[in-house]
Amino acid sequence: MGSETASGVSAPDPKHAVRATRSAGRKMRSLLLDAASRLFKERGLSGTSISDIAAAADAFPSQITYYFRTKEALFVEAASRDMLYLARATEQAALKAHTPRDYTHALAETVTATDTVAFFAEALTLTRRRQDLAPLVERTIERLHSEGARAYADQVERHGWRSLRAPEESSRRFWAIAIGVIVEGFAMGRAAEEMCRELLRALGEQATSTSTNDGSRLRLVGDRDHSPSTDGETSS
């Protein structure tokens, strides 16, 4: 409830006003990032102005500089956010897989179906000249690795697969290969299907199914109690 003024009328609760302001700020940042992401992907960094982004978000140019300081900072944040959204979508797509091979295919098809990885690669290149923007990229990459490792470990344990590598190593390897394959693919004008095939080839076998669905613990090939492998491959 608000406090009562001398005239007997309740004054607005200051805490409520702060919450409302913060909520409006988050919404505006999200709108600006949405507009920036779309325009940057269509026109590139040099072909997109702050005024263009503001108009697309129904905002003022001053709001962009208030929330992001520079166009370059907005570019990096938009690319980083899109990359984390893609990682989440990739993880969700792979949840339906019941074999290592299907899991890998779901990952590869999802990450090569959009231009998000290429967009993020541009942000990586930009930070070479703008080291002040590097911390955001570093945090994004660490989240990719940590969340990818968690998702992969969950799947291995759930299905009782045998992993050829530790989850952290598998996740880092997947994203390193995926970024390389996709950047090269976009540079060469390759279709998504071609990039997907190349990514699967480069990843190779990552895990194998077991004869029993024992998901009691995550097992690495090489454990003394491992049983003969069957088919499949996976990553992330």
Accessible surface in RSA format (square Angstrom, percent):
REM  Atomic radii and reference values for relative SASA: ProtOr
REM  Chains: A
REM  Algorithm: Lee & Richards
REM  Probe-radius: 1.40
REM  Slices: 20
REM RES _ NUM      All-atoms   Total-Side   Main-Chain    Non-polar    All polar
REM                ABS   REL    ABS   REL    ABS   REL    ABS   REL    ABS   REL
RES MET A   1   221.84 114.9 153.06 101.3  68.78 163.8 124.73 106.0  97.11 128.7
RES GLY A   2    25.34  31.3   0.00   N/A  25.34  31.3   3.22   8.8  22.12  49.5
RES SER A   3    75.51  63.8  63.07  84.2  12.45  28.7  53.11 113.1  22.41  31.4
RES GLU A   4   130.76  75.1  98.58  74.6  32.19  76.6  23.47  45.4 107.30  87.6
RES THR A   5    59.17  42.1  45.76  46.4  13.42  32.0  52.56  70.6   6.61  10.0
RES ALA A   6   120.19 110.5  69.60 107.4  50.59 115.1  82.60 116.3  37.59  99.6
RES SER A   7    94.67  80.0  53.77  71.8  40.90  94.2  56.99 121.4  37.67  52.8
RES GLY A   8    42.92  52.9   0.00   N/A  42.92  52.9  20.61  56.6  22.31  50.0
RES VAL A   9   100.94  66.4  97.40  88.2   3.54   8.5 100.94  87.7   0.00   0.0
RES SER A  10    72.33  61.1  53.12  70.9  19.21  44.3  26.53  56.5  45.80  64.2
RES ALA A  11    26.08  24.0  21.92  33.8   4.17   9.5  24.85  35.0   1.23   3.3
RES PRO A  12   111.77  81.5  93.33  85.1  18.45  67.1 104.77  86.5   7.01  43.5
RES ASP A  13    39.79  27.9  35.91  35.7   3.88   9.2   8.76  20.6  31.03  30.9
RES PRO A  14    96.31  70.2  89.31  81.4   7.00  25.4  95.85  79.1   0.46   2.9
RES LYS A  15   149.00  72.7 145.68  89.4   3.31   7.9  90.90  81.8  58.10  61.9
RES HIS A  16   107.88  59.0 107.88  75.0   0.00   0.0  71.46  73.6  36.42  42.4
RES ALA A  17    48.50  44.6  42.94  66.3   5.56  12.6  47.78  67.3   0.71   1.9
RES VAL A  18    70.16  46.2  67.20  60.8   2.96   7.1  70.11  60.9   0.05   0.1
RES ARG A  19   135.29  56.8 131.14  66.9   4.15   9.9  67.06  91.7  68.23  41.4
RES ALA A  20    52.41  48.2  38.96  60.1  13.44  30.6  47.57  67.0   4.84  12.8
RES THR A  21    95.61  68.0  87.96  89.2   7.65  18.2  68.10  91.5  27.51  41.6
RES ARG A  22   151.98  63.8 144.28  73.5   7.70  18.3  44.55  60.9 107.43  65.1
RES SER A  23    57.08  48.2  54.65  72.9   2.43   5.6  16.78  35.7  40.30  56.5
RES ALA A  24    61.51  56.6  51.03  78.8  10.48  23.8  56.98  80.2   4.53  12.0
RES GLY A  25    12.21  15.1   0.00   N/A  12.21  15.1  11.72  32.2   0.49   1.1
RES ARG A  26   155.56  65.3 148.45  75.7   7.11  16.9  73.56 100.5  82.00  49.7
RES LYS A  27   141.94  69.2 134.90  82.8   7.04  16.8  83.50  75.2  58.44  62.3
RES MET A  28    34.58  17.9  33.90  22.4   0.68   1.6  34.24  29.1   0.34   0.4
RES ARG A  29    70.26  29.5  70.26  35.8   0.00   0.0  24.55  33.6  45.71  27.7
RES SER A  30    44.89  37.9  43.25  57.7   1.64   3.8  23.46  50.0  21.42  30.0
RES LEU A  31    73.00  40.7  71.06  50.8   1.94   4.9  71.06  49.9   1.94   5.2
RES LEU A  32     0.00   0.0   0.00   0.0   0.00   0.0   0.00   0.0   0.00   0.0
RES LEU A  33     8.26   4.6   8.26   5.9   0.00   0.0   8.26   5.8   0.00   0.0
RES ASP A  34    72.24  50.6  63.27  63.0   8.97  21.2  28.64  67.4  43.60  43.5
RES ALA A  35     6.97   6.4   3.00   4.6   3.97   9.0   6.69   9.4   0.28   0.7
RES ALA A  36     0.00   0.0   0.00   0.0   0.00   0.0   0.00   0.0   0.00   0.0
RES SER A  37    10.64   9.0  10.64  14.2   0.00   0.0   4.95  10.5   5.70   8.0
RES ARG A  38   118.06  49.6 111.26  56.7   6.80  16.2  59.72  81.6  58.34  35.4
RES LEU A  39     5.39   3.0   5.39   3.9   0.00   0.0   5.39   3.8   0.00   0.0
RES PHE A  40     3.82   1.9   0.00   0.0   3.82   9.9   0.00   0.0   3.82  10.9
RES LYS A  41    72.28  35.3  38.92  23.9  33.35  79.4  25.04  22.5  47.23  50.3
RES GLU A  42   113.77  65.3  73.46  55.6  40.31  96.0  41.74  80.7  72.03  58.8
RES ARG A  43   120.22  50.5  94.03  47.9  26.19  62.3  35.50  48.5  84.72  51.3
RES GLY A  44    21.91  27.0   0.00   N/A  21.91  27.0  19.62  53.8   2.29   5.1
RES LEU A  45    39.23  21.8  35.58  25.5   3.64   9.2  35.58  25.0   3.64   9.8
RES SER A  46   115.01  97.2  81.25 108.4  33.76  77.8  53.24 113.4  61.77  86.5
RES GLY A  47    41.40  51.1   0.00   N/A  41.40  51.1  27.74  76.1  13.66  30.6
RES THR A  48     1.09   0.8   0.00   0.0   1.09   2.6   0.78   1.0   0.32   0.5
RES SER A  49    47.72  40.3  43.45  58.0   4.27   9.8  42.25  90.0   5.47   7.7
RES ILE A  50    45.71  26.0  42.82  31.9   2.89   7.0  42.82  30.8   2.89   7.8
RES SER A  51    67.89  57.4  63.02  84.1   4.87  11.2  31.83  67.8  36.06  50.5
RES ASP A  52    49.11  34.4  41.80  41.6   7.31  17.3   6.25  14.7  42.86  42.7
RES ILE A  53     0.00   0.0   0.00   0.0   0.00   0.0   0.00   0.0   0.00   0.0
RES ALA A  54     1.77   1.6   1.77   2.7   0.00   0.0   1.77   2.5   0.00   0.0
RES ALA A  55    80.12  73.7  51.34  79.2  28.79  65.5  61.21  86.2  18.91  50.1
RES ALA A  56    45.93  42.2   5.77   8.9  40.16  91.3  18.25  25.7  27.67  73.3
RES ALA A  57    10.12   9.3   0.00   0.0  10.12  23.0   6.10   8.6   4.02  10.6
RES ASP A  58   137.13  96.1 114.85 114.3  22.28  52.7  35.90  84.5 101.23 101.0
RES ALA A  59    17.53  16.1   0.00   0.0  17.53  39.9   3.62   5.1  13.91  36.8
RES PHE A  60   142.16  71.1 142.16  88.1   0.00   0.0 142.16  86.2   0.00   0.0
RES PRO A  61    61.32  44.7  60.92  55.5   0.40   1.5  61.25  50.6   0.07   0.5
RES SER A  62    75.23  63.6  65.31  87.2   9.92  22.8  51.23 109.1  24.00  33.6
RES GLN A  63    48.61  27.2  47.84  35.0   0.77   1.8  15.96  34.0  32.65  24.8
RES ILE A  64     0.00   0.0   0.00   0.0   0.00   0.0   0.00   0.0   0.00   0.0
RES THR A  65    62.41  44.4  53.91  54.7   8.50  20.2  41.04  55.1  21.37  32.3
RES TYR A  66   171.28  80.0 142.75  81.2  28.53  74.2 103.22  77.6  68.06  83.9
RES TYR A  67    58.96  27.5  38.56  21.9  20.40  53.1  20.72  15.6  38.24  47.1
RES PHE A  68     7.31   3.7   1.22   0.8   6.09  15.9   6.45   3.9   0.86   2.5
RES ARG A  69   145.51  61.1 130.66  66.6  14.85  35.4  68.58  93.7  76.93  46.6
RES THR A  70    42.24  30.0  39.24  39.8   2.99   7.1  42.24  56.7   0.00   0.0
RES LYS A  71    39.95  19.5  38.12  23.4   1.84   4.4  17.22  15.5  22.73  24.2
RES GLU A  72    47.82  27.5  47.82  36.2   0.00   0.0   7.07  13.7  40.76  33.3
RES ALA A  73    10.60   9.7   8.80  13.6   1.80   4.1   9.02  12.7   1.58   4.2
RES LEU A  74     0.00   0.0   0.00   0.0   0.00   0.0   0.00   0.0   0.00   0.0
RES PHE A  75     3.49   1.7   3.49   2.2   0.00   0.0   3.49   2.1   0.00   0.0
RES VAL A  76     0.47   0.3   0.47   0.4   0.00   0.0   0.47   0.4   0.00   0.0
RES GLU A  77    40.24  23.1  40.24  30.4   0.00   0.0   8.20  15.9  32.04  26.2
RES ALA A  78     0.04   0.0   0.00   0.0   0.03   0.1   0.04   0.0   0.00   0.0
RES ALA A  79     0.00   0.0   0.00   0.0   0.00   0.0   0.00   0.0   0.00   0.0
RES SER A  80     2.81   2.4   2.81   3.7   0.00   0.0   2.81   6.0   0.00   0.0
RES ARG A  81    38.95  16.4  35.98  18.3   2.97   7.1  28.57  39.0  10.39   6.3
RES ASP A  82    15.52  10.9  12.90  12.8   2.61   6.2   5.84  13.7   9.68   9.7
RES MET A  83     0.00   0.0   0.00   0.0   0.00   0.0   0.00   0.0   0.00   0.0
RES LEU A  84    27.25  15.2  24.15  17.3   3.11   7.8  24.15  17.0   3.11   8.4
RES TYR A  85   104.09  48.6  98.73  56.2   5.36  14.0  69.51  52.2  34.59  42.6
RES LEU A  86    11.76   6.5   7.46   5.3   4.30  10.8  11.36   8.0   0.40   1.1
RES ALA A  87    14.03  12.9   8.96  13.8   5.07  11.5   9.66  13.6   4.38  11.6
RES ARG A  88   139.74  58.7 135.12  68.9   4.62  11.0  56.03  76.6  83.71  50.7
RES ALA A  89    48.85  44.9  39.24  60.5   9.61  21.9  45.38  63.9   3.46   9.2
RES THR A  90     3.77   2.7   3.77   3.8   0.00   0.0   3.77   5.1   0.00   0.0
RES GLU A  91    37.69  21.6  33.69  25.5   4.00   9.5  10.56  20.4  27.13  22.1
RES GLN A  92    99.40  55.6  94.19  68.8   5.21  12.4  36.16  77.0  63.25  48.0
RES ALA A  93    40.73  37.4  23.40  36.1  17.33  39.4  33.11  46.6   7.62  20.2
RES ALA A  94     0.33   0.3   0.33   0.5   0.00   0.0   0.33   0.5   0.00   0.0
RES LEU A  95    71.13  39.6  67.85  48.5   3.28   8.2  67.97  47.7   3.16   8.5
RES LYS A  96   169.68  82.8 154.16  94.6  15.52  37.0 103.48  93.1  66.20  70.5
RES ALA A  97     8.64   7.9   1.67   2.6   6.97  15.8   7.98  11.2   0.66   1.7
RES HIS A  98   125.43  68.6 113.07  78.6  12.36  31.6  78.96  81.4  46.48  54.1
RES THR A  99    43.28  30.8  43.28  43.9   0.00   0.0  40.40  54.3   2.88   4.4
RES PRO A 100     0.00   0.0   0.00   0.0   0.00   0.0   0.00   0.0   0.00   0.0
RES ARG A 101   113.67  47.7 113.67  57.9   0.00   0.0  36.08  49.3  77.59  47.0
RES ASP A 102    74.14  51.9  69.95  69.6   4.19   9.9  13.41  31.6  60.73  60.6
RES TYR A 103     3.36   1.6   3.36   1.9   0.00   0.0   1.31   1.0   2.05   2.5
RES THR A 104     0.00   0.0   0.00   0.0   0.00   0.0   0.00   0.0   0.00   0.0
RES HIS A 105    59.66  32.6  59.66  41.5   0.00   0.0  37.59  38.7  22.07  25.7
RES ALA A 106    18.56  17.1  12.98  20.0   5.58  12.7  18.00  25.3   0.56   1.5
RES LEU A 107     2.24   1.2   2.24   1.6   0.00   0.0   2.24   1.6   0.00   0.0
RES ALA A 108     0.00   0.0   0.00   0.0   0.00   0.0   0.00   0.0   0.00   0.0
RES GLU A 109    96.37  55.3  90.83  68.7   5.54  13.2  28.57  55.3  67.80  55.4
RES THR A 110    28.66  20.4  23.05  23.4   5.61  13.4  20.82  28.0   7.84  11.8
RES VAL A 111     0.00   0.0   0.00   0.0   0.00   0.0   0.00   0.0   0.00   0.0
RES THR A 112     3.86   2.7   1.74   1.8   2.11   5.0   0.04   0.1   3.81   5.8
RES ALA A 113    71.07  65.3  39.91  61.6  31.16  70.9  42.11  59.3  28.96  76.7
RES THR A 114    57.51  40.9  47.80  48.5   9.72  23.2  56.65  76.1   0.86   1.3
RES ASP A 115    53.51  37.5  49.96  49.7   3.55   8.4  16.66  39.2  36.85  36.8
RES THR A 116     8.98   6.4   8.98   9.1   0.00   0.0   0.00   0.0   8.98  13.6
RES VAL A 117     0.15   0.1   0.00   0.0   0.15   0.4   0.00   0.0   0.15   0.4
RES ALA A 118    17.20  15.8  15.19  23.4   2.00   4.6  15.49  21.8   1.71   4.5
RES PHE A 119     4.89   2.4   3.30   2.0   1.59   4.1   4.17   2.5   0.72   2.1
RES PHE A 120     0.40   0.2   0.40   0.2   0.00   0.0   0.40   0.2   0.00   0.0
RES ALA A 121    15.38  14.1  13.47  20.8   1.91   4.3  13.94  19.6   1.44   3.8
RES GLU A 122    89.14  51.2  82.27  62.2   6.87  16.4  35.18  68.0  53.96  44.1
RES ALA A 123     0.00   0.0   0.00   0.0   0.00   0.0   0.00   0.0   0.00   0.0
RES LEU A 124    52.97  29.5  44.44  31.8   8.53  21.4  44.83  31.5   8.14  21.9
RES THR A 125    79.06  56.2  72.86  73.9   6.20  14.8  52.97  71.2  26.08  39.4
RES LEU A 126     8.57   4.8   7.91   5.7   0.66   1.7   8.55   6.0   0.01   0.0
RES THR A 127    11.85   8.4  11.84  12.0   0.01   0.0   0.20   0.3  11.65  17.6
RES ARG A 128   193.54  81.3 170.85  87.1  22.68  54.0  59.36  81.1 134.18  81.3
RES ARG A 129   156.04  65.5 123.00  62.7  33.04  78.7  65.43  89.4  90.61  54.9
RES ARG A 130    62.85  26.4  61.49  31.3   1.36   3.2  35.97  49.2  26.88  16.3
RES GLN A 131   122.90  68.7 111.15  81.2  11.75  28.0  59.65 127.0  63.25  48.0
RES ASP A 132    80.93  56.7  50.22  50.0  30.71  72.6  50.99 120.0  29.94  29.9
RES LEU A 133    11.15   6.2   8.63   6.2   2.52   6.3  11.15   7.8   0.00   0.0
RES ALA A 134    12.39  11.4  12.14  18.7   0.26   0.6  12.39  17.4   0.00   0.0
RES PRO A 135    61.59  44.9  60.98  55.6   0.62   2.2  61.44  50.7   0.15   1.0
RES LEU A 136    47.09  26.2  45.99  32.9   1.09   2.8  45.99  32.3   1.09   2.9
RES VAL A 137     7.11   4.7   7.11   6.4   0.00   0.0   7.11   6.2   0.00   0.0
RES GLU A 138   104.30  59.9 101.70  76.9   2.60   6.2  39.45  76.3  64.86  53.0
RES ARG A 139   141.45  59.4 137.52  70.1   3.93   9.4  71.94  98.3  69.51  42.1
RES THR A 140     3.60   2.6   2.41   2.4   1.19   2.8   1.05   1.4   2.55   3.9
RES ILE A 141    49.15  28.0  49.15  36.6   0.00   0.0  49.15  35.4   0.00   0.0
RES GLU A 142    88.52  50.8  87.26  66.0   1.26   3.0  46.29  89.5  42.23  34.5
RES ARG A 143   106.67  44.8 106.27  54.2   0.40   0.9  40.95  56.0  65.71  39.8
RES LEU A 144     3.05   1.7   1.32   0.9   1.73   4.4   2.03   1.4   1.02   2.7
RES HIS A 145    22.82  12.5  22.01  15.3   0.81   2.1  15.13  15.6   7.69   9.0
RES SER A 146    66.73  56.4  53.57  71.5  13.16  30.3  50.81 108.2  15.92  22.3
RES GLU A 147    54.97  31.6  54.70  41.4   0.27   0.7  19.58  37.9  35.39  28.9
RES GLY A 148     9.14  11.3   0.00   N/A   9.14  11.3   8.09  22.2   1.05   2.3
RES ALA A 149     7.27   6.7   6.84  10.6   0.43   1.0   6.99   9.8   0.28   0.7
RES ARG A 150   113.71  47.7 105.42  53.7   8.29  19.7  71.75  98.1  41.96  25.4
RES ALA A 151     8.75   8.0   5.79   8.9   2.96   6.7   8.06  11.4   0.69   1.8
RES TYR A 152     0.26   0.1   0.26   0.2   0.00   0.0   0.00   0.0   0.26   0.3
RES ALA A 153    24.73  22.7  24.15  37.3   0.59   1.3  24.15  34.0   0.59   1.6
RES ASP A 154    76.61  53.7  71.06  70.7   5.55  13.1  25.69  60.5  50.92  50.8
RES GLN A 155     4.30   2.4   4.30   3.1   0.00   0.0   2.28   4.9   2.01   1.5
RES VAL A 156     0.22   0.1   0.10   0.1   0.12   0.3   0.10   0.1   0.12   0.3
RES GLU A 157    77.75  44.6  76.74  58.1   1.01   2.4  12.74  24.6  65.00  53.1
RES ARG A 158   128.38  53.9 104.38  53.2  24.00  57.1  51.71  70.7  76.67  46.5
RES HIS A 159    25.45  13.9  18.12  12.6   7.32  18.7   6.11   6.3  19.34  22.5
RES GLY A 160     0.05   0.1   0.00   N/A   0.05   0.1   0.05   0.1   0.00   0.0
RES TRP A 161     4.08   1.6   4.08   2.0   0.00   0.0   1.30   0.7   2.78   4.5
RES ARG A 162     9.49   4.0   9.49   4.8   0.00   0.0   1.47   2.0   8.02   4.9
RES SER A 163     0.13   0.1   0.13   0.2   0.00   0.0   0.00   0.0   0.13   0.2
RES LEU A 164    66.80  37.2  41.63  29.8  25.16  63.3  41.94  29.5  24.86  66.9
RES ARG A 165    56.49  23.7  52.43  26.7   4.06   9.7  12.01  16.4  44.47  27.0
RES ALA A 166    36.24  33.3  34.06  52.6   2.19   5.0  34.06  48.0   2.19   5.8
RES PRO A 167    15.77  11.5  15.77  14.4   0.00   0.0  15.77  13.0   0.00   0.0
RES GLU A 168   105.52  60.6 104.72  79.2   0.80   1.9  55.51 107.4  50.01  40.8
RES GLU A 169    94.86  54.5  88.43  66.9   6.42  15.3  37.82  73.2  57.03  46.6
RES SER A 170     0.90   0.8   0.78   1.0   0.12   0.3   0.63   1.3   0.27   0.4
RES SER A 171     0.00   0.0   0.00   0.0   0.00   0.0   0.00   0.0   0.00   0.0
RES ARG A 172   107.98  45.3 106.09  54.1   1.89   4.5  42.35  57.9  65.63  39.8
RES ARG A 173    62.53  26.3  55.22  28.2   7.31  17.4  27.99  38.3  34.54  20.9
RES PHE A 174     0.34   0.2   0.18   0.1   0.16   0.4   0.18   0.1   0.16   0.5
RES TRP A 175     7.74   3.1   7.74   3.7   0.00   0.0   6.59   3.5   1.15   1.9
RES ALA A 176    68.48  63.0  48.87  75.4  19.61  44.6  57.42  80.9  11.06  29.3
RES ILE A 177    37.88  21.6  31.48  23.4   6.40  15.4  37.58  27.1   0.29   0.8
RES ALA A 178     0.00   0.0   0.00   0.0   0.00   0.0   0.00   0.0   0.00   0.0
RES ILE A 179    32.65  18.6  32.65  24.3   0.00   0.0  32.65  23.5   0.00   0.0
RES GLY A 180    39.54  48.8   0.00   N/A  39.54  48.8  35.00  96.1   4.54  10.2
RES VAL A 181    16.59  10.9  12.93  11.7   3.66   8.8  15.63  13.6   0.96   2.6
RES ILE A 182     0.03   0.0   0.03   0.0   0.00   0.0   0.03   0.0   0.00   0.0
RES VAL A 183    60.86  40.0  58.61  53.1   2.25   5.4  59.56  51.7   1.30   3.5
RES GLU A 184    83.34  47.8  78.17  59.1   5.17  12.3  23.85  46.1  59.49  48.6
RES GLY A 185     0.09   0.1   0.00   N/A   0.09   0.1   0.09   0.2   0.00   0.0
RES PHE A 186    88.49  44.3  68.19  42.2  20.29  52.8  70.31  42.6  18.18  52.0
RES ALA A 187    83.26  76.6  40.11  61.9  43.16  98.2  52.66  74.2  30.60  81.1
RES MET A 188   130.07  67.4  97.55  64.6  32.52  77.4  74.87  63.7  55.20  73.1
RES GLY A 189    66.64  82.2   0.00   N/A  66.64  82.2  34.22  93.9  32.42  72.6
RES ARG A 190    84.58  35.5  71.03  36.2  13.54  32.2  17.42  23.8  67.16  40.7
RES ALA A 191    49.78  45.8  38.10  58.8  11.68  26.6  48.83  68.8   0.95   2.5
RES ALA A 192    37.29  34.3  30.76  47.5   6.53  14.9  31.01  43.7   6.28  16.6
RES GLU A 193   113.29  65.0 108.57  82.1   4.71  11.2  58.59 113.3  54.70  44.7
RES GLU A 194    74.97  43.0  70.24  53.1   4.73  11.3  18.98  36.7  55.99  45.7
RES MET A 195     6.33   3.3   5.96   3.9   0.36   0.9   6.33   5.4   0.00   0.0
RES CYS A 196    14.25  10.8  14.25  15.9   0.00   0.0   6.11  15.5   8.13   8.8
RES ARG A 197   149.50  62.8 143.17  73.0   6.33  15.1  71.07  97.1  78.43  47.5
RES GLU A 198    55.92  32.1  52.69  39.9   3.23   7.7  19.77  38.2  36.15  29.5
RES LEU A 199     0.00   0.0   0.00   0.0   0.00   0.0   0.00   0.0   0.00   0.0
RES LEU A 200    25.85  14.4  22.47  16.1   3.37   8.5  22.73  16.0   3.11   8.4
RES ARG A 201   166.43  69.9 142.94  72.9  23.49  55.9  78.78 107.7  87.65  53.1
RES ALA A 202    31.85  29.3  13.67  21.1  18.17  41.3  18.78  26.4  13.07  34.6
RES LEU A 203     1.48   0.8   0.37   0.3   1.11   2.8   0.37   0.3   1.11   3.0
RES GLY A 204    27.63  34.1   0.00   N/A  27.63  34.1  27.63  75.8   0.00   0.0
RES GLU A 205    88.23  50.7  73.95  55.9  14.27  34.0  23.27  45.0  64.96  53.0
RES GLN A 206     1.91   1.1   1.08   0.8   0.84   2.0   0.30   0.6   1.62   1.2
RES ALA A 207     0.00   0.0   0.00   0.0   0.00   0.0   0.00   0.0   0.00   0.0
RES THR A 208     3.68   2.6   3.68   3.7   0.00   0.0   3.66   4.9   0.02   0.0
RES SER A 209    18.35  15.5  18.35  24.5   0.00   0.0  15.61  33.2   2.74   3.8
RES THR A 210    19.53  13.9   1.40   1.4  18.14  43.2   0.86   1.2  18.67  28.2
RES SER A 211    88.83  75.1  50.67  67.6  38.16  87.9  44.94  95.7  43.90  61.5
RES THR A 212    87.96  62.6  81.96  83.1   5.99  14.3  72.34  97.2  15.61  23.6
RES ASN A 213   112.48  77.6  82.91  80.1  29.56  71.2  36.36  87.5  76.12  73.6
RES ASP A 214    63.67  44.6  56.49  56.2   7.17  17.0  22.50  53.0  41.16  41.1
RES GLY A 215    22.93  28.3   0.00   N/A  22.93  28.3   8.07  22.1  14.86  33.3
RES SER A 216    84.88  71.7  50.68  67.6  34.20  78.8  52.26 111.3  32.62  45.7
RES ARG A 217   111.72  46.9 108.08  55.1   3.64   8.7  56.78  77.6  54.94  33.3
RES LEU A 218    49.79  27.7  31.68  22.7  18.11  45.5  31.68  22.2  18.11  48.7
RES ARG A 219    10.58   4.4  10.50   5.4   0.08   0.2   3.87   5.3   6.72   4.1
RES LEU A 220    66.56  37.1  65.78  47.1   0.78   2.0  65.78  46.2   0.78   2.1
RES VAL A 221    64.70  42.6  45.00  40.7  19.70  47.5  45.00  39.1  19.70  53.4
RES GLY A 222    58.96  72.7   0.00   N/A  58.96  72.7  33.03  90.7  25.93  58.1
RES ASP A 223    38.95  27.3  32.61  32.5   6.34  15.0  11.07  26.1  27.88  27.8
RES ARG A 224   245.99 103.3 206.88 105.5  39.11  93.1  88.84 121.4 157.15  95.2
RES ASP A 225    90.56  63.4  63.90  63.6  26.66  63.1  48.46 114.0  42.11  42.0
RES HIS A 226    90.12  49.3  70.90  49.3  19.22  49.2  42.95  44.3  47.18  54.9
RES SER A 227    31.88  26.9  27.54  36.8   4.34  10.0  28.04  59.7   3.84   5.4
RES PRO A 228   112.34  81.9 100.25  91.4  12.09  44.0 110.23  91.0   2.11  13.1
RES SER A 229    65.60  55.4  40.39  53.9  25.21  58.1   9.65  20.5  55.95  78.4
RES THR A 230    83.07  59.1  52.51  53.2  30.56  72.8  59.71  80.2  23.36  35.3
RES ASP A 231    75.61  53.0  68.94  68.6   6.67  15.8  39.29  92.5  36.32  36.2
RES GLY A 232     3.76   4.6   0.00   N/A   3.76   4.6   0.00   0.0   3.76   8.4
RES GLU A 233    21.52  12.4  21.52  16.3   0.00   0.0   2.32   4.5  19.20  15.7
RES THR A 234     0.00   0.0   0.00   0.0   0.00   0.0   0.00   0.0   0.00   0.0
RES SER A 235     0.32   0.3   0.32   0.4   0.00   0.0   0.00   0.0   0.32   0.4
RES SER A 236     7.62   6.4   7.62  10.2   0.00   0.0   0.06   0.1   7.56  10.6
END  Absolute sums over single chains surface
CHAIN  1 A    12576.1      10440.1       2136.0       7087.2       5489.0
END  Absolute sums over all chains
TOTAL         12576.1      10440.1       2136.0       7087.2       5489.0
